[in-house]
């Protein structure tokens, strides 16, 4: 069977390289800074010449991420935010203008508004549901558009093909954070996006025990710029984290199916609860972006948000205190279920729909526990919330 004819889950498993005639199931983890050579020609001519540039496990992780995202070039980073910053910095410079979706990951938005400003680059938010109308925001110096689909915390689906079409007509680069889509659920590069980014920390690693990021593209020219920025900033990924991300990728397909089934089960259950005003999950038929999600995605996972109806004073504190299975913790993508209140980190454009929501916004990650147990846990929380 030809490799390119195999299913994605098959290709993710069969990405091993021939390592000097020896093949083991997993690559060796080389904890090395110094690489030794026999002569000057090797010292200055071979690659890699230094451990920061990555060794065997890094090359195999890059190959696997390329298979996952349909990319020809991959660059690794220490975490997801670093990968986003690297992708952005590779295509903008002083005097340029960047547009970024109002619903992207908060730290990425902070990088755009704080660090890019210090670099002489203007960053401007836009409505994630703008679609092709984003063209009205383009300027002569607009060089890039940064997207995330679904949006962080509020889960809007952008009309990526429409934005790509508008941007490409003006020679504007597009970047998309595909951490939620994880490569298996969404293929931004196939939709024409120039650069795709993932936080490997989430579903790739899958066990809440390592960090990582990846920047992927099909353009050799863009990759040259990405690699140069990575080298200039000294960006690297620790070998143990690279190993854990690669190991996680082997079971990604199976884990995502379980997260998807549990997430949809919990989302439907929550939608019927009297305490819940809305469930923000693009996989639900009632979602305003459901048709876009059906068109551009092949599935969903365990991450979504809910908006509660107005709660009595002290209700949220009682709700969280009553939970025993859902833990309060940032990040997601592991085997455990998590929940966080989002109001403190919800910074959006003036006039955004988030200003008129009914009550508190909570984000949930549905792990691999039995959903009947998770429902009982939230049931206990809702009973505590309602107490006077």
MIKE-581287 format. One record per residue (C-alpha): residue in one letter; x, y, z. Coordinates in steps of 0.02 Angstrom, whole numbers, plus 50000, padded with zeros to 5 digits. Example, Ala and Ser with C-alpha at 12.3 -4.5 7.8 and 13.67 -1.06 7.14 Angstrom:
2
A506154977550390 S506844994750357 
// end
This chain:
388
X500005000050000 X500635017449958 X500885028250111 X499915043050041 X498405031750015 X498315026950198 X497115034650324 X497785048750434 X497835037750590 X498885025150494 X500105038150429 X500335045150605 X500955028350665 X502075024250516 X503225039350513 X504765030650579 X506425034150494 X507785021650453 X509075025450587 X510715018950516 X509925002450472 X509095000350644 X507255003450673 X506485003850846 X504665007550883 X505135024050965 X506635035050924 X508055037651048 X507985052951160 X509675061451143 X509935073451287 X511375082551208 X511975100251185 X513625095951100 X513755086050940 X515495079150905 X516335077950734 X517945069950670 X518495084450560 X518205102750519 X517155098550367 X515885089850478 X515945103350610 X515435117050488 X514575107150353 X513465094250436 X511755097050512 X511315097350650 X512905104250725 X512165108250895 X510845100351006 X509745115851005 X509365112450823 X508595095750869 X509155077750846 X508325061350800 X506715062950898 X506445080650836 X506605075350654 X505335061550677 X504125073150766 X504295085650624 X503915071850499 X502385066350597 X501725084150610 X501965086050424 X500905070550394 X499595076850516 X499395094150441 X499805090250260 X501355101350270 X503015099850181 X503985109650313 X503865109750503 X504785119750635 X504635115350820 X504495127350966 X504495126051155 X502625129251175 X501085134951081 X501275153451117 X503075152851056 X502505144450897 X501185157850867 X502455171750898 X503705163450782 X502425161750642 X501895179950657 X503665186950671 X504195177550515 X503005187550403 X502915205050481 X504215218350519 X504305236350578 X503035247450491 X501855233250447 X500035230650494 X499315214150560 X497485209350580 X497035196250709 X495385188350756 X494575195250913 X494345177550979 X496145171050972 X497075163951123 X497305177851251 X499215176851266 X499355177351076 X498265192951073 X499375200351208 X500915196651103 X500105205550955 X499595220951053 X501085222551169 X502635214651093 X502255218750911 X501935236850960 X503675237451038 X504335230750872 X503505244750773 X502095233850706 X500265238950721 X499055224950767 X497175226950748 X495745215750803 X494335210550687 X492675201650710 X492965182850691 X491355181750591 X491905194950464 X492215182550323 X492635190850158 X492165207950229 X493865208050313 X494485215750150 X493775232450208 X495085232550347 X496575229550233 X497835243650218 X499295246250100 X500465239750237 X499395224950295 X500525209850285 X499645195950382 X498005189750455 X498035178550609 X496555166850639 X496045153750765 X494615141850730 X493635138850834 X493975154550935 X494735152851106 X493445152751248 X491965157651137 X492165145150992 X491685155650840 X492095147350673 X492875159350548 X492475157950363 X494285153650329 X494145150850140 X493325167950119 X494675176550221 X496055167250129 X495315172249961 X495225190550010 X496975190550084 X497815181149941 X497175193849815 X498215206949906 X499735195949939 X499315195550125 X499895180250221 X498675170150327 X499115160750488 X497915149450582 X498065142150757 X497415124350732 X497645117950910 X495785113750931 X495725105350760 X497325095850803 X497665091950619 X496445077450615 X494865087850632 X495395102650526 X496615105250382 X496965123950365 X498365121950237 X497165112550122 X496015127750133 X497405139050071 X498085145450237 X499935149550220 X500535144550395 X499735132750520 X500165132650705 X499825120250845 X500125119851032 X500745102051049 X500455104151236 X498625100351209 X497965085351112 X499615080451030 X500445077051197 X498775071951269 X499315068351447 X499575085551527 X501425082151557 X502415091551423 X502485107451321 X502775109951136 X502315119850982 X502425117550794 X502385129150644 X501955121250476 X501875126950296 X501895120750116 X502975135350058 X504855133250053 X505055152150046 X504015154750202 X504915140550289 X506585149150256 X505915164550347 X505185154050489 X506825144650512 X507835160750510 X506735168750644 X506835152750747 X508745152650736 X508885171150777 X507805169250932 X508615152850985 X506955143750988 X507055125351031 X506045110751100 X506745099751238 X507065081851179 X505995073951315 X504525085251268 X504785080851085 X504735062351130 X503125064251231 X502285073951089 X502785060650963 X502165046851077 X500515056051099 X500255057850912 X500225038950890 X498585037750987 X497865054750938 X496515047950823 X495845035750952 X495885048451094 X495015061950992 X493595050250949 X493315047051135 X493435065551178 X492225069751037 X490905057251092 X491015062351274 X491045080951230 X489475079951124 X488585069551256 X488995082451389 X488585097251276 X486845090451237 X486545086751420 X487075104251472 X486005112351337 X484475104951423 X484955111351597 X483935125951666 X485525133651738 X486315135151564 X485855149451447 X486915143551300 X488175130251249 X489585136451137 X490005120951037 X490105122050846 X489635103650831 X487885106850900 X486545109750766 X485975125550855 X487675133850844 X487705149550734 X489275142750649 X488715124650633 X488625124950442 X490385132150427 X490995118950550 X490175105150448 X490975111750289 X492755114150353 X492945101550496 X492805082650506 X492385081550692 X492485089550863 X493355086151028 X493065088451213 X493315107351228 X491845119551230 X491065133051337 X489405136651420 X488555152651472 X487605151351633 X486015160551673 X486255174151806 X486865165951967 X486515171252147 X487875179452249 X489215166752296 X488435154052179 X489985150852074 X491065148352227 X489835135352292 X489735127352120 X491625124852105 X491795119152286 X490515105252258 X491465097652111 X492555082452140 X492965076451963 X493085092851867 X494635102151924 X494995120651901 X496525121751792 X497165130251634 X497665120851477 X496695106051408 X496885090851296 X497365078451430 X496415063451497 X495665073451640 X494115084551643 X494385102951680 X493315118351705 X493785136751719 X492815153051741 X493275164151592 X492615181451634 X494275187551704 X495195183651542 X493825188251418 X494485203951333 X493555207751173 X493145222251057 X491865235051115 X490145230051058 X490555211551053 X489145199451090 X490085194551248 X489515211051326 X487695205551322 X487795187351377 X486615181251512 X487845176051647 X489595169151682 X490605160551545 X491365143651592 X492515133251483 X492495114351501 X493685101051440 X492855083951441 X494155070751478 X494075051851467 X493045048451623 X491315040651611 X490095054351563 X488805048051687 X490055052051825 X490425069151751 X488575073051742 X488355068051923 X489805079351969 X489065094451880 X487355090251951 X488095092052125 X488845108652073 X487195115252006 X486285110452166 X487585119852268 X487475134852151 X485605136652180 X485705136752370 X485235153452449 
// end
